[in-house]
Amino acid sequence: MDAVRKQIIQQNEISQLYTFTLGKIPQKVLIEGRSRHLPVVITLHGGPGSPIPFSVGCRGMFPEFTNRFIMVYWDQLGCGINDYKLKEEFTIDSFVKMTSDLIAQVKRLFPENKLLLFGMSWGSVLALKVLQEAEGRVDAVITWGQVLRNLFLNEEVYEALEQADLPEKKMQRIRAMRAENIDDKEMKFLAGTIRKYTSGYFNKKGEQVPILPVVKGLLASEDYTIKDFKAIMVNGAASAKGLMRSILQLDLTEELSAVDVPYYILQGDTDIVTSTRAVQREVEASGNPHLNVEVIENTGHMPGKTGMEAVLETLIKAITSLPTQ
């Protein structure tokens, strides 16, 4: 670990690895921030099973965030430091319950601090659904790539692939896919095709977050083993075969329309995975004053450099917009 990172960690008033029981299973969670009096941000990563960019191995790696917030990094069950072979009985509600337990544990540590959720993609599902159980403990929500409905299998995906001149045989294969019975092989083919032929995942014009410093940082982490690092990508989350099918069948329009706390949605302008156009339409139709959408140019489903800057700016805007009492 380099000297700069060590100094950042030493300057943080809180930088501690906790073990919380979430959904009746002990799991490790890293909490760090410059001051114990800062607002708290619980990060909910995507996937399921993809603990990036914020993970338990990131101690001291994001001072731009930890100087302003107490950041809570949780590798969700089934990946990273909490790698675990998920059985079929693990459902969306199982993870919502774990998220609710995490909020309760964090509020016990910081009962007077404002608490925000930041959810990316699959994490946006957890952020939205846990509001129904949070009992007023969440002050605001920020999401990137809001899952709403027709994830992956939507007309924008079909249009983008047709415009990219995807071979007709492959196009027919994708149009024949159905959310209720799609298997891992078909899901990998669909996601890989979107990555290869469109800017749905990564915008080809936008500046990406440099990967090498992140990889080096995780490998140098005092909290991660090599096994934990490998479990960022290859992990037990893949064994919950029905979880992704359940996510593909979600329709969260009613839940989104009903939110009663400030809810900030960030979307890449070329994101067709969680359709930006669909999210904009639903927010406008809802008439809910708590909902806000911002579209980030030259960005896809993965945030990139500009997207990560927008996340920080939005977190700051969210907390400064809340009443002080």
C-alpha positions in Angstrom: 0.0 0.0 0.0 1.4 3.4 -1.0 2.2 6.2 1.5 -0.6 8.5 0.2 -3.2 5.9 0.8 -1.9 5.1 4.2 -2.0 8.8 5.1 -5.6 9.0 3.9 -6.6 6.1 6.1 -4.8 7.5 9.1 -6.5 10.8 8.7 -10.0 9.2 8.7 -11.6 9.3 12.1 -13.4 6.1 11.2 -11.9 3.4 9.1 -13.1 0.0 10.4 -14.2 -3.4 9.2 -17.3 -4.6 10.9 -19.1 -7.9 10.8 -22.9 -7.5 10.7 -25.5 -10.2 10.6 -27.5 -9.5 7.5 -30.3 -11.8 6.6 -29.2 -14.1 9.5 -25.7 -14.5 7.8 -22.5 -12.7 9.2 -21.1 -10.4 6.5 -18.1 -8.0 6.5 -18.8 -4.3 5.9 -16.2 -1.5 5.7 -17.1 1.9 7.0 -14.8 4.9 6.6 -15.0 8.7 6.7 -12.9 11.7 7.7 -15.3 12.6 10.6 -17.9 10.6 12.5 -20.3 13.6 12.1 -20.5 13.4 8.3 -23.6 12.1 6.5 -23.6 8.4 5.8 -23.8 6.9 2.3 -24.6 3.1 2.0 -23.4 1.9 -1.3 -25.4 -0.9 -3.1 -23.4 -2.3 -6.0 -24.7 -3.9 -9.2 -24.7 -7.4 -10.6 -25.9 -9.3 -8.6 -22.3 -10.2 -7.7 -20.3 -7.2 -9.0 -18.9 -5.2 -6.1 -17.6 -2.2 -8.2 -16.6 0.6 -8.0 -17.1 0.6 -4.2 -16.1 -2.6 -2.4 -14.7 -3.7 1.0 -11.3 -3.6 -0.5 -11.4 0.1 -1.2 -10.2 1.4 2.2 -8.4 4.7 1.5 -9.1 4.7 -2.2 -11.8 7.3 -2.5 -10.9 10.4 -0.4 -13.0 12.6 -2.6 -16.0 10.7 -1.1 -14.7 9.9 2.4 -13.8 13.6 3.0 -17.4 14.5 2.7 -19.3 11.3 3.7 -19.0 8.3 5.9 -19.0 5.6 3.2 -20.4 2.1 3.8 -18.9 -0.5 1.5 -20.8 -3.8 1.4 -19.8 -6.7 -0.9 -23.3 -8.2 -1.1 -23.6 -11.9 -0.1 -22.2 -14.1 -2.9 -19.2 -11.9 -4.0 -16.0 -10.3 -2.9 -15.1 -10.7 0.7 -18.6 -12.1 1.4 -18.3 -14.8 -1.4 -20.9 -17.5 -0.7 -22.6 -20.0 -2.9 -26.2 -18.7 -3.2 -28.9 -21.3 -3.2 -32.0 -21.2 -5.3 -34.0 -19.9 -2.3 -32.1 -16.6 -2.4 -34.5 -14.1 -4.0 -34.8 -10.4 -4.5 -36.6 -10.1 -1.2 -33.7 -11.9 0.5 -31.3 -9.1 -0.6 -33.9 -6.4 0.3 -34.0 -7.9 3.8 -30.2 -7.9 4.1 -30.2 -4.2 2.9 -32.8 -3.4 5.6 -30.7 -5.1 8.2 -27.6 -3.1 7.1 -29.5 0.2 7.4 -30.6 -0.7 10.9 -27.0 -1.7 11.9 -25.5 1.5 10.5 -28.2 3.7 12.2 -27.3 2.1 15.5 -23.7 3.3 15.0 -24.7 6.8 13.7 -28.2 7.5 15.0 -28.0 11.3 14.4 -26.4 11.3 11.0 -28.3 11.8 7.8 -28.4 8.6 5.8 -28.3 8.3 2.0 -28.4 5.2 -0.3 -26.4 5.0 -3.5 -27.5 2.1 -5.7 -26.1 1.1 -9.1 -28.2 -0.9 -11.5 -29.2 -4.0 -9.5 -28.4 -1.9 -6.4 -31.1 0.6 -7.5 -33.6 -2.3 -7.1 -32.5 -2.7 -3.5 -32.5 1.0 -2.8 -36.0 1.4 -4.2 -37.6 -1.6 -2.6 -36.0 -1.1 0.8 -37.7 2.3 1.2 -40.9 0.4 1.9 -39.3 -1.1 5.0 -36.9 1.6 6.0 -39.3 3.3 8.4 -38.1 6.8 7.8 -34.4 5.9 8.3 -33.4 6.9 4.7 -33.2 10.6 4.0 -32.4 10.5 0.3 -31.6 8.0 -2.5 -29.2 8.4 -5.5 -29.2 5.8 -8.2 -27.1 5.1 -11.3 -28.9 3.1 -14.0 -32.3 2.8 -12.5 -33.8 -0.6 -13.1 -37.5 -0.1 -13.9 -38.8 -2.8 -16.3 -37.9 -4.7 -19.4 -34.3 -4.9 -18.3 -32.2 -5.9 -21.4 -35.2 -7.1 -23.3 -36.7 -3.9 -24.7 -37.2 -2.2 -28.0 -34.3 0.2 -27.5 -31.9 -2.8 -27.3 -33.5 -4.3 -30.4 -33.3 -1.0 -32.3 -29.7 -0.4 -31.4 -28.6 -3.8 -32.5 -30.5 -3.6 -35.8 -28.9 -0.2 -36.4 -25.5 -1.8 -35.7 -26.2 -4.3 -38.4 -26.2 -7.3 -36.1 -26.4 -10.5 -38.3 -30.0 -11.5 -38.7 -29.5 -14.9 -37.2 -28.3 -13.4 -34.0 -31.0 -10.8 -34.1 -33.7 -13.5 -34.3 -32.0 -15.4 -31.4 -32.2 -12.3 -29.2 -35.8 -11.4 -30.2 -36.9 -15.0 -29.3 -35.5 -14.6 -25.7 -38.1 -14.4 -22.9 -37.5 -13.1 -19.4 -39.3 -16.0 -17.7 -37.0 -18.7 -19.1 -33.7 -17.2 -20.2 -30.7 -19.2 -19.1 -27.1 -18.2 -18.3 -25.8 -19.0 -21.7 -28.4 -16.8 -23.4 -27.9 -14.0 -20.9 -24.2 -14.0 -21.5 -24.8 -13.9 -25.2 -27.2 -11.0 -24.9 -25.0 -9.0 -22.6 -21.9 -9.7 -24.7 -23.7 -8.6 -27.9 -24.8 -5.3 -26.4 -21.2 -4.6 -25.3 -19.8 -5.5 -28.7 -22.2 -3.8 -31.0 -23.6 -0.8 -29.0 -22.7 1.9 -26.5 -25.3 0.5 -24.2 -22.8 -0.6 -21.5 -19.8 1.7 -22.2 -20.1 4.8 -24.4 -17.3 4.6 -26.9 -16.9 8.4 -26.9 -16.8 8.9 -23.1 -13.7 8.8 -20.9 -13.6 5.7 -18.8 -12.4 5.3 -15.3 -8.8 4.0 -15.4 -9.0 0.3 -14.4 -5.3 -0.3 -13.6 -5.2 1.9 -10.5 -8.4 0.3 -9.1 -7.0 -3.2 -9.7 -3.7 -2.3 -8.0 -5.6 -0.7 -5.1 -7.7 -3.7 -4.5 -4.7 -6.0 -4.7 -2.8 -3.8 -2.2 -5.8 -3.7 0.2 -5.2 -4.7 3.8 -8.8 -6.1 3.8 -8.8 -8.3 0.7 -7.1 -11.6 0.0 -6.4 -12.8 -3.5 -9.4 -15.0 -3.1 -11.6 -12.0 -2.3 -10.2 -10.2 -5.3 -11.0 -13.1 -7.6 -14.5 -13.2 -6.2 -15.3 -9.8 -7.6 -15.9 -11.4 -11.0 -16.1 -15.2 -10.4 -18.2 -15.9 -7.4 -21.1 -17.7 -5.7 -23.7 -15.2 -6.9 -23.8 -17.1 -10.2 -25.3 -20.1 -8.5 -28.7 -18.4 -7.8 -30.0 -19.3 -11.3 -33.4 -17.8 -10.8 -32.3 -14.4 -9.4 -31.5 -12.8 -12.7 -34.7 -14.1 -14.3 -36.7 -12.5 -11.5 -34.9 -9.2 -12.1 -35.7 -9.4 -15.8 -39.4 -9.7 -14.9 -39.5 -6.8 -12.5 -41.8 -3.8 -13.0 -41.0 -1.2 -10.5 -43.0 1.7 -11.9 -45.5 1.8 -9.1 -42.7 1.7 -6.4 -40.9 4.5 -8.2 -44.0 6.7 -8.4 -44.6 6.3 -4.7 -41.3 7.3 -3.3 -41.6 9.9 -0.5 -37.9 11.0 -0.1 -35.7 12.9 -2.5 -34.8 10.4 -5.2 -32.1 11.4 -7.7 -31.7 9.2 -10.8 -28.5 9.4 -13.0 -28.7 7.8 -16.4 -26.2 7.5 -19.2 -27.5 9.0 -22.5 -26.7 5.8 -24.4 -27.9 3.4 -21.6 -30.3 1.0 -23.2 -29.9 -1.7 -20.6 -31.8 0.3 -18.0 -33.6 2.3 -20.7 -32.9 6.0 -20.1 -35.9 7.0 -22.3 -38.2 4.8 -20.3 -37.0 6.2 -17.0 -37.5 9.7 -18.2 -41.0 8.9 -19.4 -42.0 7.3 -16.1 -40.7 10.1 -13.9 -42.5 12.7 -16.0 -45.7 10.7 -16.0 -45.6 10.2 -12.2 -45.8 13.8 -11.3 -43.9 13.0 -8.1 -41.9 16.0 -6.9 -39.4 13.8 -5.1 -38.1 12.3 -8.4 -35.3 13.9 -10.3 -33.5 12.6 -13.4 -30.2 13.8 -14.9 -28.9 12.4 -18.1 -25.1 12.3 -18.4 -23.7 12.7 -21.9 -21.4 10.2 -23.6 -22.1 7.6 -21.0 -23.7 4.2 -21.1 -24.9 1.9 -18.3 -21.5 2.0 -16.7 -20.8 5.4 -15.3 -17.2 6.2 -16.6 -15.2 9.2 -15.4 -17.9 11.8 -16.0 -20.5 9.6 -14.4 -18.5 9.1 -11.2 -18.0 12.9 -11.0 -21.8 13.3 -11.4 -22.4 10.7 -8.6 -20.3 12.8 -6.2 -21.9 16.0 -7.2 -25.3 14.6 -6.8 -24.6 13.2 -3.4 -23.4 16.6 -2.3 -26.5 18.3 -3.8 -28.8 15.7 -2.1 -27.3 16.3 1.3 -27.2 20.1 1.1 -30.8 20.1 -0.1 -32.1 18.3 3.0 -33.4 20.3 6.0 -30.9 20.7 8.8 -33.3 19.6 11.5 
